[in-house]
Amino acid sequence: MAKAYWIAHVTVTNPEAYAGYQAVAPAAFLQHGARFLARGGEAETFEGESWQRHVVIEFDSLQQARECYNSPEYKEARARRAGACEASITIVEGC
């Protein structure tokens, strides 16, 4: 079974509101066995849109990644970040 990855690009527009997301999102990731491979840190954009933060999260399977995204815990986290950032999130199956 191939691993799966969330690839997220985020620009925070309201840090105070975004803190609400950061307070609850880890519970969803923990519950679904997620492992952070990259989270923030120095980044350089060579092509395409420039984002403030880049995150890569590993899951054991595509199903597990999808279940995390659609979980009640992550739905709450998404609601807390609504209007606090611009984001692009892709779930991709690994090789």
BAFI-159157 format. One record per atom (N, C-alpha, C, O, CB): residue number from 1; residue in one letter; atom name; x, y, z. Coordinates in steps of 0.02 Angstrom, whole numbers, always signed. Each point is the difference from the previous one (the first is absolute). Glycine has a CB too. Layout:
% BAFI-159157
+-----+----+----+--------+--------+--------+
:   i : aa : at :   east :  north :     up :
+-----+----+----+--------+--------+--------+
: NUM :  A : CA :      X :      Y :      Z :
...
+-----+----+----+--------+--------+--------+
END
This chain:
% BAFI-159157
+-----+----+----+--------+--------+--------+
:   i : aa : at :   east :  north :     up :
+-----+----+----+--------+--------+--------+
:   1 :  M :  N :    +42 :    -59 :     +0 :
:   1 :  M : CA :    -42 :    +59 :     +0 :
:   1 :  M :  C :    +44 :    +62 :     +0 :
:   1 :  M :  O :    +47 :     +6 :    +40 :
:   1 :  M : CB :   -139 :    -68 :    +21 :
:   2 :  A :  N :    +78 :   +108 :   -105 :
:   2 :  A : CA :    +39 :    +61 :     -7 :
:   2 :  A :  C :    -19 :    +51 :    +53 :
:   2 :  A :  O :    -58 :     +5 :    +20 :
:   2 :  A : CB :    +68 :    -25 :   -143 :
:   3 :  K :  N :    +39 :    +55 :   +145 :
:   3 :  K : CA :    -12 :    +56 :    +46 :
:   3 :  K :  C :    -37 :    +55 :    -37 :
:   3 :  K :  O :     -5 :     -2 :    -61 :
:   3 :  K : CB :   +109 :    -26 :   +129 :
:   4 :  A :  N :   -130 :    +76 :    -31 :
:   4 :  A : CA :    -33 :    +58 :    -30 :
:   4 :  A :  C :    +24 :    +62 :    +37 :
:   4 :  A :  O :    +22 :     -4 :    +57 :
:   4 :  A : CB :   -124 :    -65 :    -91 :
:   5 :  Y :  N :    +96 :   +126 :     +0 :
:   5 :  Y : CA :    +27 :    +62 :    +27 :
:   5 :  Y :  C :    -50 :    +57 :    -10 :
:   5 :  Y :  O :    -30 :     +7 :    -52 :
:   5 :  Y : CB :   +146 :    -47 :    +29 :
:   6 :  W :  N :   -122 :    +80 :    +75 :
:   6 :  W : CA :    -33 :    +65 :     -7 :
:   6 :  W :  C :    +55 :    +48 :    -18 :
:   6 :  W :  O :    +53 :     +0 :    +31 :
:   6 :  W : CB :   -147 :    -25 :    +54 :
:   7 :  I :  N :    +82 :    +65 :   -135 :
:   7 :  I : CA :    +46 :    +54 :    -17 :
:   7 :  I :  C :    -41 :    +64 :     +6 :
:   7 :  I :  O :    -47 :    +12 :    -38 :
:   7 :  I : CB :   +119 :    -84 :    -41 :
:   8 :  A :  N :    -54 :   +113 :   +127 :
:   8 :  A : CA :    -38 :    +61 :    +14 :
:   8 :  A :  C :    +45 :    +60 :     -9 :
:   8 :  A :  O :    +58 :     +1 :    +21 :
:   8 :  A : CB :   -133 :    -63 :    +59 :
:   9 :  H :  N :    +47 :   +113 :   -110 :
:   9 :  H : CA :    +33 :    +65 :     -7 :
:   9 :  H :  C :    -47 :    +50 :    +33 :
:   9 :  H :  O :    -60 :     +2 :    -16 :
:   9 :  H : CB :   +122 :    -33 :    -93 :
:  10 :  V :  N :    -35 :    +71 :   +153 :
:  10 :  V : CA :    -42 :    +44 :    +41 :
:  10 :  V :  C :    +32 :    +69 :     +6 :
:  10 :  V :  O :    +60 :     +7 :     +9 :
:  10 :  V : CB :   -104 :   -106 :    +54 :
:  11 :  T :  N :     +2 :   +151 :    -67 :
:  11 :  T : CA :    +20 :    +67 :    +18 :
:  11 :  T :  C :    -49 :    +24 :    +53 :
:  11 :  T :  O :    -60 :     +6 :    -14 :
:  11 :  T : CB :   +111 :    +18 :   -102 :
:  12 :  V :  N :    -27 :    -11 :   +174 :
:  12 :  V : CA :    -41 :    +21 :    +56 :
:  12 :  V :  C :    -16 :    +74 :     -8 :
:  12 :  V :  O :    +45 :    +41 :     -9 :
:  12 :  V : CB :     +6 :   -129 :    +85 :
:  13 :  T :  N :   -115 :   +105 :    -72 :
:  13 :  T : CA :    -22 :    +70 :     -6 :
:  13 :  T :  C :    -25 :    +28 :    +66 :
:  13 :  T :  O :     -4 :    +61 :     +8 :
:  13 :  T : CB :    -25 :    -83 :   -127 :
:  14 :  N :  N :    +13 :    -21 :   +167 :
:  14 :  N : CA :    -23 :    +21 :    +66 :
:  14 :  N :  C :    +30 :    -48 :    +51 :
:  14 :  N :  O :    -30 :    -51 :    +17 :
:  14 :  N : CB :    -79 :   +100 :    -64 :
:  15 :  P :  N :   +169 :    -33 :    +73 :
:  15 :  P : CA :    +35 :    -45 :    +46 :
:  15 :  P :  C :    -41 :    -18 :    +63 :
:  15 :  P :  O :     +4 :    -56 :    +24 :
:  15 :  P : CB :   +102 :   +105 :    -66 :
:  16 :  E :  N :   -143 :     -2 :    +69 :
:  16 :  E : CA :    -38 :    -14 :    +60 :
:  16 :  E :  C :    -54 :    -53 :    -13 :
:  16 :  E :  O :     -7 :    -46 :    +39 :
:  16 :  E : CB :    +28 :   +163 :     +1 :
:  17 :  A :  N :    -57 :   -110 :    -95 :
:  17 :  A : CA :    -51 :    -49 :    -17 :
:  17 :  A :  C :    +32 :    -67 :    -20 :
:  17 :  A :  O :    -27 :    -53 :    +16 :
:  17 :  A : CB :    -50 :   +146 :    -53 :
:  18 :  Y :  N :   +133 :    -91 :     +3 :
:  18 :  Y : CA :    +35 :    -61 :    -21 :
:  18 :  Y :  C :    +24 :    -40 :    +60 :
:  18 :  Y :  O :     +5 :    -61 :     -4 :
:  18 :  Y : CB :    +30 :   +119 :   -102 :
:  19 :  A :  N :    -21 :    -25 :   +161 :
:  19 :  A : CA :    +21 :    -34 :    +61 :
:  19 :  A :  C :    -55 :    -48 :    +23 :
:  19 :  A :  O :    +15 :    -52 :    +31 :
:  19 :  A : CB :    +56 :   +151 :     +2 :
:  20 :  G :  N :   -134 :    -84 :    -46 :
:  20 :  G : CA :    -55 :    -45 :    +17 :
:  20 :  G :  C :     +5 :    -65 :    -38 :
:  20 :  G :  O :    -14 :    -53 :    +27 :
:  20 :  G : CB :    -57 :   +151 :     -2 :
:  21 :  Y :  N :    +91 :    -94 :    -88 :
:  21 :  Y : CA :    +11 :    -60 :    -41 :
:  21 :  Y :  C :    +58 :    -41 :    +29 :
:  21 :  Y :  O :     -5 :    -61 :     +8 :
:  21 :  Y : CB :    -38 :   +121 :   -111 :
:  22 :  Q :  N :    +97 :    -26 :   +118 :
:  22 :  Q : CA :    +59 :    -34 :    +26 :
:  22 :  Q :  C :    -13 :    -33 :    +67 :
:  22 :  Q :  O :    +35 :    -48 :    +18 :
:  22 :  Q : CB :    +36 :   +131 :    -79 :
:  23 :  A :  N :   -120 :    -59 :    +98 :
:  23 :  A : CA :    -16 :    -29 :    +65 :
:  23 :  A :  C :    -36 :    -67 :     -5 :
:  23 :  A :  O :     +7 :    -42 :    +44 :
:  23 :  A : CB :    -12 :   +158 :     +1 :
:  24 :  V :  N :    -33 :   -126 :    -99 :
:  24 :  V : CA :    -41 :    -61 :     -5 :
:  24 :  V :  C :    +22 :    -48 :    -55 :
:  24 :  V :  O :    -15 :    -60 :     +4 :
:  24 :  V : CB :    -78 :   +127 :    +41 :
:  25 :  A :  N :   +127 :    -44 :    -97 :
:  25 :  A : CA :    +19 :    -43 :    -56 :
:  25 :  A :  C :    +45 :    -59 :    +21 :
:  25 :  A :  O :    -10 :    -55 :    -26 :
:  25 :  A : CB :     +1 :   +155 :    -47 :
:  26 :  P :  N :    +56 :    -91 :   +118 :
:  26 :  P : CA :    +43 :    -57 :    +18 :
:  26 :  P :  C :    -38 :    -62 :    +24 :
:  26 :  P :  O :    +23 :    -56 :    -11 :
:  26 :  P : CB :    +63 :   +139 :    +41 :
:  27 :  A :  N :   -143 :    -74 :     +2 :
:  27 :  A : CA :    -39 :    -58 :    +23 :
:  27 :  A :  C :    -23 :    -42 :    -59 :
:  27 :  A :  O :     +1 :    -62 :     +4 :
:  27 :  A : CB :    -38 :   +127 :    +97 :
:  28 :  A :  N :    +17 :    -33 :   -154 :
:  28 :  A : CA :    -23 :    -37 :    -60 :
:  28 :  A :  C :    +59 :    -38 :    -30 :
:  28 :  A :  O :     -8 :    -59 :    -19 :
:  28 :  A : CB :    -81 :   +145 :     -3 :
:  29 :  F :  N :   +145 :    -54 :    +16 :
:  29 :  F : CA :    +59 :    -33 :    -29 :
:  29 :  F :  C :    +22 :    -59 :    +42 :
:  29 :  F :  O :    +16 :    -53 :    -26 :
:  29 :  F : CB :    +19 :   +162 :    -25 :
:  30 :  L :  N :    -32 :   -100 :   +116 :
:  30 :  L : CA :    +21 :    -52 :    +47 :
:  30 :  L :  C :    -47 :    -60 :     -6 :
:  30 :  L :  O :    +22 :    -58 :     -1 :
:  30 :  L : CB :    +26 :   +144 :    +79 :
:  31 :  Q :  N :   -112 :    -73 :    -81 :
:  31 :  Q : CA :    -50 :    -53 :     -3 :
:  31 :  Q :  C :     +6 :    -42 :    -63 :
:  31 :  Q :  O :    -20 :    -58 :     -1 :
:  31 :  Q : CB :    -56 :   +130 :    +69 :
:  32 :  H :  N :   +103 :    -43 :   -121 :
:  32 :  H : CA :     +5 :    -35 :    -64 :
:  32 :  H :  C :    +72 :    -20 :    -18 :
:  32 :  H :  O :    +14 :    -16 :    -58 :
:  32 :  H : CB :   -114 :    +79 :    +22 :
:  33 :  G :  N :   +144 :    -63 :    +85 :
:  33 :  G : CA :    +67 :    -25 :    -11 :
:  33 :  G :  C :    +44 :    +42 :    -44 :
:  33 :  G :  O :    +47 :    -26 :    -30 :
:  33 :  G : CB :    -94 :    -83 :    +46 :
:  34 :  A :  N :    +34 :   +173 :    -21 :
:  34 :  A : CA :    +38 :    +45 :    -44 :
:  34 :  A :  C :    +70 :    +13 :    +28 :
:  34 :  A :  O :    +10 :     +1 :    +61 :
:  34 :  A : CB :   -117 :    +52 :    -98 :
:  35 :  R :  N :   +154 :    -44 :     -9 :
:  35 :  R : CA :    +69 :    +18 :    +18 :
:  35 :  R :  C :    +20 :    +61 :    -42 :
:  35 :  R :  O :     -2 :     -2 :    -61 :
:  35 :  R : CB :    +31 :   -119 :    +91 :
:  36 :  F :  N :     -9 :   +174 :     +4 :
:  36 :  F : CA :    +21 :    +60 :    -35 :
:  36 :  F :  C :    +71 :     -9 :    -27 :
:  36 :  F :  O :    +46 :    -17 :    +38 :
:  36 :  F : CB :   -120 :    +88 :    +36 :
:  37 :  L :  N :    +82 :    -61 :   -139 :
:  37 :  L : CA :    +65 :     -4 :    -32 :
:  37 :  L :  C :    +30 :    +69 :    -11 :
:  37 :  L :  O :    +61 :     +9 :     +1 :
:  37 :  L : CB :    -95 :   -116 :    -56 :
:  38 :  A :  N :     -9 :   +155 :    +43 :
:  38 :  A : CA :    +21 :    +70 :     -7 :
:  38 :  A :  C :    -57 :    +43 :    +27 :
:  38 :  A :  O :    -59 :    -14 :    -11 :
:  38 :  A : CB :   +132 :    -10 :    -92 :
:  39 :  R :  N :    -54 :    +76 :   +139 :
:  39 :  R : CA :    -51 :    +42 :    +32 :
:  39 :  R :  C :    +30 :    +69 :    +11 :
:  39 :  R :  O :    +39 :    +11 :    +47 :
:  39 :  R : CB :    -95 :   -111 :    +10 :
:  40 :  G :  N :    +37 :   +146 :   -100 :
:  40 :  G : CA :    +31 :    +67 :     +6 :
:  40 :  G :  C :    +72 :     -5 :    -23 :
:  40 :  G :  O :    +14 :    -32 :    -51 :
:  40 :  G : CB :    -91 :    +64 :   +146 :
:  41 :  G :  N :   +121 :     -1 :    -60 :
:  41 :  G : CA :    +70 :     -4 :    -18 :
:  41 :  G :  C :    +17 :    +43 :    -61 :
:  41 :  G :  O :    -45 :    +27 :    -33 :
:  41 :  G : CB :    +49 :   -141 :    +81 :
:  42 :  E :  N :    +59 :   +121 :    -61 :
:  42 :  E : CA :    +23 :    +41 :    -56 :
:  42 :  E :  C :    -21 :    -33 :    -66 :
:  42 :  E :  O :     +7 :    -61 :     -8 :
:  42 :  E : CB :    +90 :   +103 :    +76 :
:  43 :  A :  N :   -121 :     -3 :   -114 :
:  43 :  A : CA :    -22 :    -25 :    -65 :
:  43 :  A :  C :    +15 :    +53 :    -53 :
:  43 :  A :  O :     +4 :    +60 :    +15 :
:  43 :  A : CB :    -94 :   -131 :    +38 :
:  44 :  E :  N :    +99 :    +48 :   -114 :
:  44 :  E : CA :    +12 :    +44 :    -56 :
:  44 :  E :  C :    -43 :    -23 :    -59 :
:  44 :  E :  O :     +4 :    -59 :    -19 :
:  44 :  E : CB :   +115 :    +84 :    +58 :
:  45 :  T :  N :   -159 :    +19 :    -66 :
:  45 :  T : CA :    -43 :    -17 :    -56 :
:  45 :  T :  C :    +36 :    +15 :    -65 :
:  45 :  T :  O :    +22 :    +57 :    -12 :
:  45 :  T : CB :   -125 :    -34 :    +80 :
:  46 :  F :  N :   +110 :    -73 :   -111 :
:  46 :  F : CA :    +33 :     +9 :    -64 :
:  46 :  F :  C :    -50 :    +10 :    -57 :
:  46 :  F :  O :    +15 :    +35 :    -48 :
:  46 :  F : CB :    +79 :   -105 :    +90 :
:  47 :  E :  N :   -153 :    +40 :    -36 :
:  47 :  E : CA :    -52 :     +8 :    -51 :
:  47 :  E :  C :    -67 :     +1 :    +35 :
:  47 :  E :  O :     -9 :    -30 :    +52 :
:  47 :  E : CB :    +79 :    -28 :   -140 :
:  48 :  G :  N :   -118 :    +94 :    +58 :
:  48 :  G : CA :    -68 :     +1 :    +27 :
:  48 :  G :  C :     -8 :    +51 :    +56 :
:  48 :  G :  O :    +43 :    +41 :    +14 :
:  48 :  G : CB :    -53 :   -160 :    -44 :
:  49 :  E :  N :    -48 :   +114 :    +61 :
:  49 :  E : CA :    -19 :    +47 :    +53 :
:  49 :  E :  C :    +44 :     -9 :    +61 :
:  49 :  E :  O :    +17 :    -56 :    +19 :
:  49 :  E : CB :   -135 :    +56 :    -61 :
:  50 :  S :  N :   +136 :    +55 :    +73 :
:  50 :  S : CA :    +40 :     -2 :    +61 :
:  50 :  S :  C :    -46 :     -2 :    +61 :
:  50 :  S :  O :    -47 :    +40 :     +5 :
:  50 :  S : CB :   +140 :    +24 :    -62 :
:  51 :  W :  N :    -80 :   -110 :   +102 :
:  51 :  W : CA :    -39 :     -8 :    +62 :
:  51 :  W :  C :    +45 :    +12 :    +59 :
:  51 :  W :  O :    +62 :     -5 :     -4 :
:  51 :  W : CB :   -139 :    -77 :    -51 :
:  52 :  Q :  N :    +47 :    +99 :   +111 :
:  52 :  Q : CA :    +37 :    +14 :    +61 :
:  52 :  Q :  C :    +25 :    -64 :    +34 :
:  52 :  Q :  O :    +56 :     -3 :    +25 :
:  52 :  Q : CB :   -125 :   +107 :    -10 :
:  53 :  R :  N :    +26 :   -156 :    -14 :
:  53 :  R : CA :    +16 :    -62 :    +35 :
:  53 :  R :  C :    -12 :    -60 :    -47 :
:  53 :  R :  O :    -45 :     +2 :    -42 :
:  53 :  R : CB :    +14 :    +50 :   +154 :
:  54 :  H :  N :    +71 :   -103 :   -103 :
:  54 :  H : CA :     -6 :    -62 :    -39 :
:  54 :  H :  C :     +0 :    -58 :    +49 :
:  54 :  H :  O :    +42 :     -3 :    +45 :
:  54 :  H : CB :    +15 :    +54 :   -148 :
:  55 :  V :  N :   -103 :    -98 :    +94 :
:  55 :  V : CA :     -7 :    -55 :    +47 :
:  55 :  V :  C :     -6 :    -65 :    -40 :
:  55 :  V :  O :    -39 :     -4 :    -48 :
:  55 :  V : CB :    -15 :    +79 :   +135 :
:  56 :  V :  N :    +91 :   -126 :    -67 :
:  56 :  V : CA :     -6 :    -66 :    -29 :
:  56 :  V :  C :    -13 :    -48 :    +58 :
:  56 :  V :  O :    +39 :     -4 :    +47 :
:  56 :  V : CB :    +38 :    +31 :   -146 :
:  57 :  I :  N :   -133 :    -64 :    +94 :
:  57 :  I : CA :    -20 :    -46 :    +52 :
:  57 :  I :  C :     -8 :    -70 :    -30 :
:  57 :  I :  O :    -34 :     -8 :    -50 :
:  57 :  I : CB :    -25 :   +101 :   +115 :
:  58 :  E :  N :    +91 :   -142 :    -34 :
:  58 :  E : CA :     -2 :    -69 :    -25 :
:  58 :  E :  C :    -54 :    -40 :    +37 :
:  58 :  E :  O :     -7 :     +5 :    +61 :
:  58 :  E : CB :   +130 :     +2 :    -91 :
:  59 :  F :  N :   -159 :    -48 :     -8 :
:  59 :  F : CA :    -49 :    -47 :    +27 :
:  59 :  F :  C :    +17 :    -69 :    -27 :
:  59 :  F :  O :    +35 :     -6 :    -51 :
:  59 :  F : CB :   -125 :    +95 :    +59 :
:  60 :  D :  N :    +67 :   -141 :    +26 :
:  60 :  D : CA :    +13 :    -68 :    -22 :
:  60 :  D :  C :    -37 :    -19 :    -64 :
:  60 :  D :  O :    +20 :    -47 :    -34 :
:  60 :  D : CB :     +0 :    +18 :   +153 :
:  61 :  S :  N :    -74 :    +64 :   -135 :
:  61 :  S : CA :    -39 :    -16 :    -60 :
:  61 :  S :  C :    -40 :    +60 :    -23 :
:  61 :  S :  O :    -10 :    +48 :    +37 :
:  61 :  S : CB :     +3 :   -168 :     +0 :
:  62 :  L :  N :    -15 :   +117 :    -99 :
:  62 :  L : CA :    -43 :    +52 :    -28 :
:  62 :  L :  C :    -66 :     +3 :    +39 :
:  62 :  L :  O :    -25 :    +55 :    +13 :
:  62 :  L : CB :    +78 :    -71 :   -127 :
:  63 :  Q :  N :    -79 :    -41 :   +131 :
:  63 :  Q : CA :    -63 :     -2 :    +39 :
:  63 :  Q :  C :     +8 :    +35 :    +67 :
:  63 :  Q :  O :    -43 :    +38 :    +21 :
:  63 :  Q : CB :    +12 :   -145 :    -78 :
:  64 :  Q :  N :    +86 :    +94 :    +91 :
:  64 :  Q : CA :    +13 :    +31 :    +65 :
:  64 :  Q :  C :     +5 :    +76 :     -7 :
:  64 :  Q :  O :    -26 :    +37 :    +42 :
:  64 :  Q : CB :    +86 :   -142 :     -4 :
:  65 :  A :  N :    -27 :   +129 :    -91 :
:  65 :  A : CA :     +7 :    +72 :    -11 :
:  65 :  A :  C :    -69 :    +32 :    -13 :
:  65 :  A :  O :    -15 :    +53 :    +27 :
:  65 :  A : CB :   +131 :    -71 :    -73 :
:  66 :  R :  N :   -156 :    -15 :     +5 :
:  66 :  R : CA :    -67 :    +25 :    -14 :
:  66 :  R :  C :    -44 :     +0 :    +63 :
:  66 :  R :  O :    -37 :    +48 :    +12 :
:  66 :  R : CB :    +47 :    -89 :   -130 :
:  67 :  E :  N :     -6 :    -13 :   +157 :
:  67 :  E : CA :    -40 :     -4 :    +61 :
:  67 :  E :  C :    +19 :    +56 :    +49 :
:  67 :  E :  O :    -43 :    +27 :    +34 :
:  67 :  E : CB :    +34 :   -151 :    -50 :
:  68 :  C :  N :    +73 :   +140 :    +20 :
:  68 :  C : CA :    +22 :    +55 :    +43 :
:  68 :  C :  C :    -31 :    +66 :    -23 :
:  68 :  C :  O :    -28 :    +37 :    +40 :
:  68 :  C : CB :   +136 :    -98 :    -15 :
:  69 :  Y :  N :   -102 :    +74 :    -90 :
:  69 :  Y : CA :    -27 :    +63 :    -26 :
:  69 :  Y :  C :    -74 :     +7 :    +12 :
:  69 :  Y :  O :    -25 :    +54 :    +15 :
:  69 :  Y : CB :   +114 :    -55 :   -102 :
:  70 :  N :  N :   -126 :    -54 :    +81 :
:  70 :  N : CA :    -73 :     +1 :     +8 :
:  70 :  N :  C :    -24 :    -15 :    +71 :
:  70 :  N :  O :    -60 :     -4 :    +12 :
:  70 :  N : CB :    +54 :    -31 :   -129 :
:  71 :  S :  N :    +52 :    +27 :   +164 :
:  71 :  S : CA :    -18 :    -16 :    +69 :
:  71 :  S :  C :    -34 :    +59 :    +34 :
:  71 :  S :  O :    +12 :    +58 :    -18 :
:  71 :  S : CB :    +84 :   -139 :    +23 :
:  72 :  P :  N :   -138 :    +68 :    +45 :
:  72 :  P : CA :    -31 :    +54 :    +38 :
:  72 :  P :  C :    +52 :    +46 :    +33 :
:  72 :  P :  O :    -11 :    +60 :     +5 :
:  72 :  P : CB :    -86 :   -135 :    +16 :
:  73 :  E :  N :   +153 :    +45 :     +0 :
:  73 :  E : CA :    +52 :    +41 :    +33 :
:  73 :  E :  C :    +31 :    +49 :    -49 :
:  73 :  E :  O :    +12 :    +58 :    +17 :
:  73 :  E : CB :    +12 :   -153 :    +61 :
:  74 :  Y :  N :    -10 :    +72 :   -140 :
:  74 :  Y : CA :    +31 :    +46 :    -48 :
:  74 :  Y :  C :    -51 :    +49 :    -28 :
:  74 :  Y :  O :    +18 :    +56 :    -18 :
:  74 :  Y : CB :    +65 :   -144 :    -10 :
:  75 :  K :  N :   -146 :    +67 :    +23 :
:  75 :  K : CA :    -52 :    +48 :    -21 :
:  75 :  K :  C :     -4 :    +58 :    +49 :
:  75 :  K :  O :     -8 :    +57 :    -20 :
:  75 :  K : CB :    -57 :   -150 :    -34 :
:  76 :  E :  N :    +72 :    +78 :   +119 :
:  76 :  E : CA :     +1 :    +54 :    +49 :
:  76 :  E :  C :    +61 :    +45 :     -9 :
:  76 :  E :  O :     -6 :    +61 :     +4 :
:  76 :  E : CB :    -56 :   -135 :    +77 :
:  77 :  A :  N :   +119 :    +43 :    -94 :
:  77 :  A : CA :    +61 :    +39 :    -11 :
:  77 :  A :  C :     -8 :    +45 :    -61 :
:  77 :  A :  O :    +19 :    +59 :     +3 :
:  77 :  A : CB :    +49 :   -151 :    +48 :
:  78 :  R :  N :    -95 :    +65 :   -106 :
:  78 :  R : CA :    -10 :    +40 :    -60 :
:  78 :  R :  C :    -47 :    +58 :    +14 :
:  78 :  R :  O :    +11 :    +55 :    -25 :
:  78 :  R : CB :     +7 :   -156 :    -46 :
:  79 :  A :  N :    -69 :    +90 :   +110 :
:  79 :  A : CA :    -47 :    +54 :    +16 :
:  79 :  A :  C :    +36 :    +56 :    +39 :
:  79 :  A :  O :    -16 :    +58 :     -9 :
:  79 :  A : CB :    -79 :   -141 :    +12 :
:  80 :  R :  N :   +142 :    +64 :    +38 :
:  80 :  R : CA :    +37 :    +50 :    +40 :
:  80 :  R :  C :    +49 :    +40 :    -42 :
:  80 :  R :  O :    +17 :    +57 :    +18 :
:  80 :  R : CB :    -30 :   -131 :    +80 :
:  81 :  R :  N :    +35 :    +46 :   -154 :
:  81 :  R : CA :    +47 :    +38 :    -42 :
:  81 :  R :  C :    -35 :    +38 :    -56 :
:  81 :  R :  O :    +33 :    +36 :    -37 :
:  81 :  R : CB :    +54 :   -120 :    +64 :
:  82 :  A :  N :   -152 :    +75 :    -33 :
:  82 :  A : CA :    -38 :    +35 :    -53 :
:  82 :  A :  C :    +10 :    +76 :     +7 :
:  82 :  A :  O :    -12 :    +28 :    +53 :
:  82 :  A : CB :    -73 :   -122 :    -56 :
:  83 :  G :  N :   +107 :   +125 :    -50 :
:  83 :  G : CA :    +11 :    +72 :     +1 :
:  83 :  G :  C :    +66 :    +21 :    +32 :
:  83 :  G :  O :    +16 :    +59 :     +2 :
:  83 :  G : CB :   -137 :    -47 :     +2 :
:  84 :  A :  N :   +159 :    -61 :    +21 :
:  84 :  A : CA :    +64 :    +16 :    +33 :
:  84 :  A :  C :    +60 :    -14 :    -44 :
:  84 :  A :  O :    +57 :    +17 :    +18 :
:  84 :  A : CB :   -111 :    -43 :    +90 :
:  85 :  C :  N :    +42 :     -4 :   -167 :
:  85 :  C : CA :    +56 :    -16 :    -44 :
:  85 :  C :  C :    -25 :    -14 :    -70 :
:  85 :  C :  O :    -60 :    -11 :    -12 :
:  85 :  C : CB :   +125 :    -35 :   +109 :
:  86 :  E :  N :    -19 :    +45 :   -143 :
:  86 :  E : CA :    -10 :    -25 :    -68 :
:  86 :  E :  C :    +36 :    -68 :     +0 :
:  86 :  E :  O :    +56 :     -4 :    +25 :
:  86 :  E : CB :    -65 :   +122 :    -82 :
:  87 :  A :  N :    -22 :   -169 :    +30 :
:  87 :  A : CA :    +32 :    -66 :     +2 :
:  87 :  A :  C :    -14 :    -40 :    -63 :
:  87 :  A :  O :    -52 :     +9 :    -32 :
:  87 :  A : CB :    +44 :     -8 :   +156 :
:  88 :  S :  N :    +54 :    -44 :   -141 :
:  88 :  S : CA :     -7 :    -49 :    -53 :
:  88 :  S :  C :    +22 :    -67 :    +30 :
:  88 :  S :  O :    +57 :     -6 :    +22 :
:  88 :  S : CB :    -37 :    +91 :   -117 :
:  89 :  I :  N :    -65 :   -134 :    +96 :
:  89 :  I : CA :    +16 :    -65 :    +29 :
:  89 :  I :  C :    -14 :    -54 :    -53 :
:  89 :  I :  O :    -54 :     -3 :    -28 :
:  89 :  I : CB :    +27 :    +44 :   +146 :
:  90 :  T :  N :    +78 :    -82 :   -129 :
:  90 :  T : CA :     -6 :    -56 :    -47 :
:  90 :  T :  C :    +19 :    -64 :    +38 :
:  90 :  T :  O :    +47 :     +0 :    +39 :
:  90 :  T : CB :    -19 :    +74 :   -139 :
:  91 :  I :  N :    -66 :   -127 :    +88 :
:  91 :  I : CA :    +18 :    -65 :    +26 :
:  91 :  I :  C :    +22 :    -42 :    -59 :
:  91 :  I :  O :    -35 :     -5 :    -50 :
:  91 :  I : CB :    -48 :    +12 :   +148 :
:  92 :  V :  N :   +143 :    -36 :    -92 :
:  92 :  V : CA :    +28 :    -37 :    -56 :
:  92 :  V :  C :    +26 :    -68 :    +24 :
:  92 :  V :  O :    +28 :     -5 :    +55 :
:  92 :  V : CB :     +4 :   +113 :   -113 :
:  93 :  E :  N :    -42 :   -159 :    +17 :
:  93 :  E : CA :    +25 :    -66 :    +15 :
:  93 :  E :  C :    +74 :     -3 :    -15 :
:  93 :  E :  O :    +23 :    +26 :    -51 :
:  93 :  E : CB :   -135 :    -78 :    +27 :
:  94 :  G :  N :   +149 :    +20 :    +68 :
:  94 :  G : CA :    +73 :     -6 :    -10 :
:  94 :  G :  C :    +18 :    -53 :    -50 :
:  94 :  G :  O :    -43 :    -38 :    -23 :
:  94 :  G : CB :    +58 :    +76 :   +139 :
:  95 :  C :  N :    +48 :    -41 :   -135 :
:  95 :  C : CA :    +26 :    -49 :    -49 :
:  95 :  C :  C :    +13 :    -67 :    +34 :
:  95 :  C :  O :    +21 :    -47 :    -33 :
:  95 :  C : CB :    +30 :   +140 :    -35 :
+-----+----+----+--------+--------+--------+
END
